[in-house]
Amino acid sequence: MTVWQWDPSLYSGSADYYATGRMPYPPSAVQAIQQTLGLDGTGRLLDVGSGPGSLTFPLTRSFAETVAVDADAAMVEAGRAEAESLGLHSISWHALRAEELGAELGKFRVVTFAQSFHWMEQARVANIVAGLLEEGGSVVHVAASTDKGTGETPRTALRFPQPPWAEIRELVTRYLGEERRAGQGVRPLEMFDGEIEVFAAAGFGDPRIIEVPHNVARVRTVKEVMAAVYSLSYSAPHLFGERRDEFDHELRELLTSHAASGVMFAEQVGSVRLTFWDAPAVPVAPVKPVKKAKTPAPRKAPAARKAATPRKAAAGKTTTRKSAAGKTAAKSASAEPGVPAPRPKTRRATKKAAQ
């Protein structure tokens, strides 16, 4: 398994492009969250890994108060500025890692992770969140692809071509190498799709999973597709260093040569998968947040290696999966995941202590 260490440069420079480059979550997905949880404008929301507010803003009017947290300070500033421009004063913004969440933030009716949980120390964060939920509260995990479409021919009749994502990927690879970058290291694919087992180990029960189809085509400009490229961790602006202008020029030429009238594209938007967990039935004591400290240097990207094929997002229908709670409940009840049990004292140590 690849060892990956988070570092602050993960999305460095991407905040300026995120709102333009990422497609918004469809209203149907937001409505599904509201209806499933019976949201009525009361209670508190904690959006963890909020970015500049992609899910925060659509959901905030369903709560009395919202707390948005992201590890990237520039993302937080972008979200705060947008909230001020919209006159939304019920949102507080915090530049904070999920591992640093503490009881001082209070209790929450709902905690959301929108395309963010895979970047975290998942077992620790799941345990922290269990202690931050009020009785009857819920966790919502949102899985979607907002940087690009499905690659299928748009169902809506449009005369615009799709963005040339395969060629864009080849261009990025030519500049940055075949393994997908993540900050100062590389992105391990095993970080993805393990949330059900992680939350089961933290004491949560079986999840409810809802697939929300979004059968529409979205028109996108060259500018929006370029912004989408720079919004991604593996092609964040800082990674190109002194060659940034050169890459920018090549990317623009590639896109204008494929776009209708040199400007327009169209993509089929994919479905959104929502996974809901109810708060553990047995109250969980808050986990102390991890202290900011020096972490080991992240694994550096090898010079050249065959890129791993990213997993395709599941799509299609409403479904329910059984969790691994049965196998893990005993473990989670006796010890916090990731924290070793105390070692028993030896006779010698006991005698010495008595003296």
Sequence and secondary structure as in RCSB ss.txt:
>XXXX:A:sequence
MTVWQWDPSLYSGSADYYATGRMPYPPSAVQAIQQTLGLDGTGRLLDVGSGPGSLTFPLTRSFAETVAVDADAAM
VEAGRAEAESLGLHSISWHALRAEELGAELGKFRVVTFAQSFHWMEQARVANIVAGLLEEGGSVVHVAASTDKGT
GETPRTALRFPQPPWAEIRELVTRYLGEERRAGQGVRPLEMFDGEIEVFAAAGFGDPRIIEVPHNVARVRTVKEV
MAAVYSLSYSAPHLFGERRDEFDHELRELLTSHAASGVMFAEQVGSVRLTFWDAPAVPVAPVKPVKKAKTPAPRK
APAARKAATPRKAAAGKTTTRKSAAGKTAAKSASAEPGVPAPRPKTRRATKKAAQ
>XXXX:A:secstr
       TTTTTTTHHHHHHHS    HHHHHHHHHHHT  S SEEEEET TTTTTHHHHHTTSSEEEEEES HHH
HHHHHHHHHHHT  SEEEEE  GGG  GGG  EEEEEEES GGGS HHHHHHHHHHHEEEEEEEEEEE   SS  
SS  SS  S     HHHHHHHHHHHH SS EETTEE  GGGSS HHHHHHHTT    EEEEE    EEEEEHHHH
HHHHHTSGGG GGGGGGGHHHHHHHHHHHHHHHSBTTTEEEEE   EEEEEEE  SS                  
  SS           SS B    SHHHHHHHHHHS TT        HHHHHHHH 
